[in-house]
């Protein structure tokens, strides 16, 4: 199981020839398991071009494996700690959502497939964060 970040889905949908999009295409073609989080689904849906695309994406995304934060409060507290620790070390993540996605990956002990340089820096604060 791999957690696929929004950044990879965007690359795939825009036909960008990135390594992460190639790896996601391989996962999809091979039928290997992957997951998203509700906030990843939200980010993807927010980018829909029109009603038709929204409906297609919504139907697809809601049929996928969703990894939820394991605790309704503590997961967010731990994500805030990641953000706080990053700032203390001189790096402010561009998105608090990325810290929550990283926290969910840590809680479920799954590697994260991404195309976002912030995760590489977050991994310096959260060394158990693995990448696919």
C-alpha atoms as a printed R data frame, in Angstrom:
    type eleno elety resid chain resno       x      y       z
1   ATOM     1    CA   UNK     A     1   0.000  0.000   0.000
2   ATOM     2    CA   UNK     A     2   1.233  3.462  -0.889
3   ATOM     3    CA   UNK     A     3  -0.322  6.830  -0.040
4   ATOM     4    CA   UNK     A     4  -0.518  8.986  -3.180
5   ATOM     5    CA   UNK     A     5  -0.291 12.739  -2.636
6   ATOM     6    CA   UNK     A     6  -2.280 15.336  -4.560
7   ATOM     7    CA   UNK     A     7   0.876 16.514  -6.322
8   ATOM     8    CA   UNK     A     8   1.193 13.159  -8.092
9   ATOM     9    CA   UNK     A     9  -2.450 13.086  -9.172
10  ATOM    10    CA   UNK     A    10  -2.076 16.586 -10.623
11  ATOM    11    CA   UNK     A    11   0.990 15.490 -12.588
12  ATOM    12    CA   UNK     A    12  -0.889 12.445 -13.887
13  ATOM    13    CA   UNK     A    13  -4.001 14.405 -14.872
14  ATOM    14    CA   UNK     A    14  -1.928 17.068 -16.628
15  ATOM    15    CA   UNK     A    15   0.111 14.436 -18.479
16  ATOM    16    CA   UNK     A    16   3.359 15.649 -16.948
17  ATOM    17    CA   UNK     A    17   6.161 13.208 -17.479
18  ATOM    18    CA   UNK     A    18   7.429 13.188 -13.933
19  ATOM    19    CA   UNK     A    19   8.900 10.174 -12.200
20  ATOM    20    CA   UNK     A    20   6.100 10.178  -9.628
21  ATOM    21    CA   UNK     A    21   3.383 10.262 -12.326
22  ATOM    22    CA   UNK     A    22   5.121  7.383 -14.104
23  ATOM    23    CA   UNK     A    23   5.159  5.399 -10.864
24  ATOM    24    CA   UNK     A    24   1.476  6.112 -10.212
25  ATOM    25    CA   UNK     A    25   0.618  5.037 -13.759
26  ATOM    26    CA   UNK     A    26   2.472  1.765 -13.055
27  ATOM    27    CA   UNK     A    27   0.542  1.257  -9.810
28  ATOM    28    CA   UNK     A    28  -2.759  1.846 -11.590
29  ATOM    29    CA   UNK     A    29  -1.863 -0.332 -14.578
30  ATOM    30    CA   UNK     A    30  -0.705 -3.199 -12.339
31  ATOM    31    CA   UNK     A    31  -3.700 -2.947 -10.025
32  ATOM    32    CA   UNK     A    32  -1.451 -2.505  -6.984
33  ATOM    33    CA   UNK     A    33  -3.035 -1.095  -3.829
34  ATOM    34    CA   UNK     A    34  -2.847  2.597  -3.096
35  ATOM    35    CA   UNK     A    35  -4.678  5.006  -0.832
36  ATOM    36    CA   UNK     A    36  -5.551  8.651  -0.507
37  ATOM    37    CA   UNK     A    37  -6.777 10.720   2.415
38  ATOM    38    CA   UNK     A    38  -9.998 12.722   2.566
39  ATOM    39    CA   UNK     A    39  -8.006 15.951   2.314
40  ATOM    40    CA   UNK     A    40  -6.223 14.666  -0.819
41  ATOM    41    CA   UNK     A    41  -9.631 13.918  -2.326
42  ATOM    42    CA   UNK     A    42 -10.728 17.428  -1.353
43  ATOM    43    CA   UNK     A    43  -7.708 19.032  -3.020
44  ATOM    44    CA   UNK     A    44  -8.261 17.051  -6.215
45  ATOM    45    CA   UNK     A    45 -11.969 17.870  -6.327
46  ATOM    46    CA   UNK     A    46 -11.251 21.568  -5.772
47  ATOM    47    CA   UNK     A    47  -9.289 21.551  -9.015
48  ATOM    48    CA   UNK     A    48 -12.064 20.101 -11.177
49  ATOM    49    CA   UNK     A    49 -12.582 22.063 -14.379
50  ATOM    50    CA   UNK     A    50 -16.364 21.695 -14.565
51  ATOM    51    CA   UNK     A    51 -19.359 19.779 -13.221
52  ATOM    52    CA   UNK     A    52 -18.721 16.750 -15.419
53  ATOM    53    CA   UNK     A    53 -15.119 16.418 -14.298
54  ATOM    54    CA   UNK     A    54 -16.127 16.983 -10.673
55  ATOM    55    CA   UNK     A    55 -18.674 14.173 -10.862
56  ATOM    56    CA   UNK     A    56 -16.176 11.799 -12.520
57  ATOM    57    CA   UNK     A    57 -13.468 12.565  -9.976
58  ATOM    58    CA   UNK     A    58 -15.881 12.357  -7.063
59  ATOM    59    CA   UNK     A    59 -17.124  8.946  -8.148
60  ATOM    60    CA   UNK     A    60 -13.597  7.647  -8.635
61  ATOM    61    CA   UNK     A    61 -12.062  9.100  -5.493
62  ATOM    62    CA   UNK     A    62 -14.828  8.009  -3.147
63  ATOM    63    CA   UNK     A    63 -14.390  4.433  -4.354
64  ATOM    64    CA   UNK     A    64 -10.707  4.352  -3.340
65  ATOM    65    CA   UNK     A    65  -9.087  3.276  -0.084
66  ATOM    66    CA   UNK     A    66  -9.089  6.201   2.345
67  ATOM    67    CA   UNK     A    67  -6.564  6.489   5.130
68  ATOM    68    CA   UNK     A    68  -8.001  8.528   7.963
69  ATOM    69    CA   UNK     A    69  -6.121 10.183  10.786
70  ATOM    70    CA   UNK     A    70  -6.050  7.617  13.582
71  ATOM    71    CA   UNK     A    71  -7.116 10.103  16.223
72  ATOM    72    CA   UNK     A    72  -9.508 13.021  15.622
73  ATOM    73    CA   UNK     A    73  -7.465 15.436  17.752
74  ATOM    74    CA   UNK     A    74  -4.003 13.998  18.356
75  ATOM    75    CA   UNK     A    75  -3.302 13.415  14.661
76  ATOM    76    CA   UNK     A    76  -3.801 17.124  14.035
77  ATOM    77    CA   UNK     A    77  -1.727 18.030  17.081
78  ATOM    78    CA   UNK     A    78   1.119 15.871  15.783
79  ATOM    79    CA   UNK     A    79   0.790 17.449  12.326
80  ATOM    80    CA   UNK     A    80   0.977 20.868  13.985
81  ATOM    81    CA   UNK     A    81   4.111 19.709  15.797
82  ATOM    82    CA   UNK     A    82   5.694 18.759  12.464
83  ATOM    83    CA   UNK     A    83   4.892 22.243  11.131
84  ATOM    84    CA   UNK     A    84   6.156 23.901  14.323
85  ATOM    85    CA   UNK     A    85   9.404 21.903  14.300
86  ATOM    86    CA   UNK     A    86   9.969 22.709  10.622
87  ATOM    87    CA   UNK     A    87   9.570 26.428  11.359
88  ATOM    88    CA   UNK     A    88  11.978 26.189  14.292
89  ATOM    89    CA   UNK     A    89  14.559 24.722  11.935
90  ATOM    90    CA   UNK     A    90  14.156 27.542   9.437
91  ATOM    91    CA   UNK     A    91  11.743 25.971   6.982
92  ATOM    92    CA   UNK     A    92   8.074 26.901   6.809
93  ATOM    93    CA   UNK     A    93   6.039 24.323   4.858
94  ATOM    94    CA   UNK     A    94   3.908 25.895   2.170
95  ATOM    95    CA   UNK     A    95   0.871 23.912   3.319
96  ATOM    96    CA   UNK     A    96  -0.328 22.750   6.711
97  ATOM    97    CA   UNK     A    97  -2.212 20.064   4.794
98  ATOM    98    CA   UNK     A    98   1.115 18.498   3.780
99  ATOM    99    CA   UNK     A    99   1.980 18.110   7.462
100 ATOM   100    CA   UNK     A   100  -1.327 16.316   8.073
101 ATOM   101    CA   UNK     A   101  -0.783 14.030   5.065
102 ATOM   102    CA   UNK     A   102   2.716 13.238   6.341
103 ATOM   103    CA   UNK     A   103   1.269 12.497   9.786
104 ATOM   104    CA   UNK     A   104  -1.329 10.120   8.319
105 ATOM   105    CA   UNK     A   105   1.424  8.311   6.380
106 ATOM   106    CA   UNK     A   106   3.417  7.972   9.606
107 ATOM   107    CA   UNK     A   107   0.414  6.707  11.578
108 ATOM   108    CA   UNK     A   108  -0.395  4.048   9.003
109 ATOM   109    CA   UNK     A   109   3.286  3.229   8.353
110 ATOM   110    CA   UNK     A   110   2.846  3.561   4.586
111 ATOM   111    CA   UNK     A   111   5.231  5.170   2.115
112 ATOM   112    CA   UNK     A   112   4.182  8.432   0.510
113 ATOM   113    CA   UNK     A   113   4.390  8.932  -3.241
114 ATOM   114    CA   UNK     A   114   4.714 12.652  -3.897
115 ATOM   115    CA   UNK     A   115   6.084 15.313  -6.217
116 ATOM   116    CA   UNK     A   116   6.410 18.101  -3.664
117 ATOM   117    CA   UNK     A   117   9.778 19.224  -2.354
118 ATOM   118    CA   UNK     A   118   8.256 20.188   1.001
119 ATOM   119    CA   UNK     A   119   7.952 16.509   1.924
120 ATOM   120    CA   UNK     A   120  11.692 16.014   1.549
121 ATOM   121    CA   UNK     A   121  12.219 18.795   4.075
122 ATOM   122    CA   UNK     A   122   9.447 17.506   6.359
123 ATOM   123    CA   UNK     A   123  11.241 14.141   6.406
124 ATOM   124    CA   UNK     A   124  14.191 15.838   8.103
125 ATOM   125    CA   UNK     A   125  11.835 16.642  11.007
126 ATOM   126    CA   UNK     A   126   9.914 13.358  10.802
127 ATOM   127    CA   UNK     A   127  12.663 10.852   9.960
128 ATOM   128    CA   UNK     A   128  10.282  7.870   9.948
129 ATOM   129    CA   UNK     A   129   8.445  9.325   6.958
130 ATOM   130    CA   UNK     A   130   9.107  6.961   4.060
131 ATOM   131    CA   UNK     A   131   8.749  7.649   0.382
132 ATOM   132    CA   UNK     A   132   7.585  5.329  -2.354
